Amino acid sequence: MLQTLYVTFPFFALVLCGFLAARRGMLPLAAIPGLNGFVLFFALPCMLYRFGASTPIAQLLDFNVALTYLLCALIMVAFVVAVTLHGRIGWNDAAFGALVGAFPNTGFMGVPLLVALLGAKAAGPAIVTILVDMVITSSLCIALSRLGMPHPGGGNPAVQAAKNAFKGVAANPMPWSIMLGGLVSALQIELPKPVVTTIGLLADAASPVALFTIGAVLARSQILAREDKSHEVHWQEYVPVAMIKLILHPLLVLLVGTTAVGLGVQIDKFALMVLVLLAALPSASNVSLLAERFGADNGRIARIILVSTSAAFFTFSGAVVLMTGK
């Protein structure tokens, strides 16, 4: 347990540093989008490209891992929507609650953390789950969030939302960086050394800046939610979803994965362990930005992310000990 905490503590400490910097005004709220932009468009794509380029293409094209993880994500979305869709929580809020219940913070936190814990081999399954969550899980939940909403043009708002979601995915550099890295891996292309060095510098900056940015985004969301007194959120509307994310999600992945292996599906034990630990991560912080963009109750979403991130220091560390024995 102590060995695990030695690895996980610095990661969560950087999140706390970003949170305190934003809360105490050392980092202006107006600067947070700039940090987020640096991570999203420069540092993180370079990190994912580097992992993709150094990972055997067979691991990046592991359809059994992708389908197992996707099945669990769909079950999580359906379950969270079913248990939260009532009262003042309509389709919009239920859908984004389902997204934070099923979408772990893999890109900003999971990849560097699991690589530090388990080695570079953990990057392959993690990259597969990023593609699943960004392309399918996010698009599905955005489409669900539009159910029941009239469309000015008379068309189906869910279909239009799904189209817009796919356009957003196409504009996101992370999937493209993963695919470019996979192409380089498959073709065994060697880039010029100055280019590799530049990519390496940006990739090395991804982990600390991303973690710091997570904390800053959480602080910003909390500050904005507190300023909006018209949307008070009871703990029963966000704490259970955070616990579902941290406890039920990894248990579901473990159950589905072991069942699939028992039925003869070829899933590497190490890859399954990575999937379980990814599911044990806190909710993705960027869902708060999506919720704000689509008019959902961002105060509730921000609280789910904040609670799951705070509690994950203990629950994720416990999951690592249980899965690895360290």
TATA-V357283 format. One record per pair of residues at least 6 apart in sequence whose C-alpha atoms are under 7 Angstrom apart, sorted by the first residue. I is the first residue (numbers start at 1). GAP is how many residues later the second one is. If there is no record, write none. Layout:
I&GAP ; I&GAP
//
This chain:
1&320 ; 1&325 ; 3&323 ; 4&313 ; 4&322 ; 5&312 ; 7&110 ; 11&200 ; 12&301 ; 14&194 ; 14&197 ; 14&198 ; 15&196 ; 15&197 ; 15&199 ; 15&200 ; 16&199 ; 17&195 ; 17&198 ; 18&194 ; 18&195 ; 18&196 ; 18&197 ; 18&198 ; 19&196 ; 19&197 ; 19&199 ; 19&200 ; 21&6 ; 21&195 ; 22&6 ; 22&7 ; 22&194 ; 22&197 ; 22&198 ; 23&196 ; 29&191 ; 32&184 ; 32&185 ; 35&178 ; 36&177 ; 39&167 ; 39&170 ; 39&171 ; 41&132 ; 42&160 ; 43&159 ; 43&160 ; 43&162 ; 43&163 ; 44&159 ; 44&162 ; 45&128 ; 45&129 ; 45&132 ; 46&153 ; 46&156 ; 46&157 ; 47&156 ; 47&159 ; 48&129 ; 48&130 ; 49&128 ; 49&129 ; 49&131 ; 49&132 ; 50&131 ; 51&72 ; 52&126 ; 52&129 ; 52&130 ; 52&133 ; 53&128 ; 53&129 ; 53&131 ; 53&132 ; 54&131 ; 55&69 ; 55&130 ; 56&129 ; 57&125 ; 57&128 ; 57&129 ; 59&65 ; 59&66 ; 60&64 ; 60&68 ; 64&202 ; 64&203 ; 65&202 ; 66&62 ; 66&63 ; 66&66 ; 68&189 ; 69&60 ; 69&184 ; 70&62 ; 72&180 ; 72&181 ; 73&29 ; 73&64 ; 76&25 ; 76&26 ; 76&173 ; 77&21 ; 77&22 ; 77&25 ; 80&18 ; 80&21 ; 81&13 ; 81&14 ; 81&17 ; 84&10 ; 85&6 ; 85&9 ; 91&53 ; 91&54 ; 91&56 ; 92&53 ; 92&54 ; 92&204 ; 93&203 ; 93&204 ; 95&46 ; 95&47 ; 95&49 ; 95&50 ; 96&45 ; 96&49 ; 96&195 ; 97&204 ; 99&39 ; 99&42 ; 100&183 ; 100&184 ; 100&187 ; 101&140 ; 101&141 ; 101&143 ; 101&144 ; 101&182 ; 102&143 ; 103&30 ; 103&180 ; 103&181 ; 104&174 ; 104&175 ; 104&177 ; 104&178 ; 104&179 ; 104&180 ; 105&176 ; 105&177 ; 105&178 ; 105&179 ; 105&180 ; 106&24 ; 106&172 ; 107&23 ; 108&99 ; 108&102 ; 108&103 ; 109&102 ; 110&168 ; 110&171 ; 111&12 ; 111&15 ; 112&95 ; 114&8 ; 115&7 ; 115&8 ; 122&152 ; 125&146 ; 125&149 ; 125&150 ; 131&44 ; 134&35 ; 135&31 ; 135&34 ; 139&23 ; 139&26 ; 139&27 ; 140&22 ; 142&19 ; 142&20 ; 142&23 ; 143&15 ; 143&16 ; 143&18 ; 143&19 ; 144&14 ; 146&11 ; 146&12 ; 146&15 ; 147&10 ; 147&11 ; 149&8 ; 150&7 ; 151&6 ; 214&71 ; 218&84 ; 218&88 ; 221&81 ; 222&77 ; 222&80 ; 225&74 ; 233&67 ; 238&62 ; 238&65 ; 238&66 ; 239&65 ; 239&68 ; 241&63 ; 242&62 ; 242&65 ; 242&66 ; 245&37 ; 246&34 ; 246&35 ; 246&36 ; 246&62 ; 246&66 ; 246&69 ; 247&33 ; 249&30 ; 249&31 ; 250&26 ; 250&27 ; 250&29 ; 250&30 ; 253&22 ; 253&23 ; 254&22 ; 257&15 ; 261&6 ; 273&50 ; 277&42 ; 277&43 ; 280&36 ; 281&31 ; 281&35 ; 282&23 ; 282&26 ; 282&27 ; 282&30 ; 283&22 ; 283&25 ; 283&26 ; 285&20 ; 288&10 ; 288&13 ; 288&14 ; 291&6 ; 291&7 ; 292&6
//
